[in-house]
Amino acid sequence: MPRSIRIAAIAIGALVVAGCTTNAAEPGVTPIATPDASHPMPDGSTMEGAEHGDHHAQDGDGSGPSAAAEMVCGGQVDTAVKLIVGAPDMPEPSTAWTAPDFTCTFDVDGAPLVLEVHDATDPAEGEAHFDALQSELGADTIEGLQGLGLPSFSTHEGVVAFLRDGKTLLVDATALPEDVGGDRTLDGVAYAVASAVLTCWVAHD
């Protein structure tokens, strides 16, 4: 695995603690009423319940994206993305929903950083989509601890994807300038953003 991704894996714990913190309720977010509840982080630490909000369950009629999908554009992830790309004044991201795909696009100095969730409700369908996407992109499986215990892949050119609970999270950083992530490559930026989303998903289960 490239050194930039290993660095991102080491540093992501601190970034995500900040990224999953919200001081005010976002639209569609209900603050957790039990501040003593704790949630595991990928680095082994825990985040207290008071440090983040909780999304509602998937729309009752199933006509819209799930709460997990919408979370990629929520306040928690938005904060993490700004930290990762070093753009604190980045405008609000834009969203699109074409079932079953929810897309969130961040404008990073005029370049798009795209987060897409294939919001499958059937795990088998979601797994088939993930496998087909990896094959289509010719991407390599992320091995070892960097895979965070989930099916995952990387193109090594700025596209990273993870599969969790049948939902495929894909982060595409290929359009960003090479120096946007500091010492990270574009693959490292995509990995760090994906890790931030996954940590928030775990924390809000």
Protein Blocks (a to p, Z undefined) as FASTA:
>chain_A
ZZklmmmmmmmmmmmmmmmpcfbdcehiacdfblkbccddfkopacdfklpccdddddfk
lpaccfklmmmmmmklmmmmmmmnopakbccdddddddfbdcddddeehiacdddddfbf
bfklmmmmmmmmmmmnopacdehjlnnopacddehlopacddeehiacdddfklpcfkln
omacfklmmmmmmmmmmmmmmmmZZ
